[in-house]
Amino acid sequence: MSLRPSLIQTFKQRRPSGFRLPRLLAIQVMTFAAVTSLALANLALGATPTIAADSGASDEEAEWEAAWEAAEERERQMERAREVNEGELVFLPQAPAVDSARMEKRIELDWESLATGWARMHQCHHHLDPAAAVQIVYNGERTRDIRITRRDGVGQAEVDGPSVQMSGIERGASLCVAAEVLAILPHPDKAGYVVDNGPFMRRFLDGYYPMQVRLEVRWPEGMLALRESEPPAQPGLTIKENPQGVTLEAHFEGRLESRLHLVRGPATP
């Protein structure tokens, strides 16, 4: 347990005018974030405050302020670290800001896709975070013929096997690719087919951050119909179906994996 900012503020407010922080205490306070509240209480009570009566009082006062400011900043950083999503899927009822990270993916199925499983895929990443280097990694067994179709605000970008390697990414940059993907397979347990996508995520170090995803799966009119979606529609995830396909839009943190259960539609020969 670490000292909460409210307790820090209370301690500062109750400090008598002219309070003088001993130099040893100032050094110890700078590293308080890793100690327990009990140890910190002993530290604070063990010091012997004195009333400044010499010309160095202003320096000691400044040292006090600097020590507590550093302590408060450490506490704020720890609080932010505790709030970082570690991968658990959490849908956000309200959409993130318009300039937040967004990914759009479109899969185009045709009649041949039902026999081979392969389909055309177009994918765009918008409002990328600034970084020296970023990679987009695809499943090498289910993706082929990857091509970069557009880039904006990305210094360098190249296809390397089943990945796209980027460097010199500016804030708000975007990149689009096209490929062929093994998109649709027979359902392992039920009649029909499955279209699996994901995991979609916006990850930095060990944390997952809010992002938006728009997934479109298109097919010739009446070829297929949606039987079930996992996860189902809910606040933060909308699913719209029409005779020519299905569209998912999600606002979330963590890792999102989508599974669509499709069956043959009225246009099936």
PyMOL commands that set and color helices and strands:
alter all, ss='L'
color gray80, all
select helices_A, chain A and resi 5-14+23-29+32-34+37-46+57-83+111-116
alter helices_A, ss='H'
color red, helices_A
select strands_A, chain A and resi 19-20+50-51+90-91+102-108+118-128+131-137+143-160+163-182+185-186+193-200+203-204+207-208+211-218+224-230+237-242+245-253+256-264
alter strands_A, ss='S'
color yellow, strands_A
deselect
rebuild
show_as cartoon
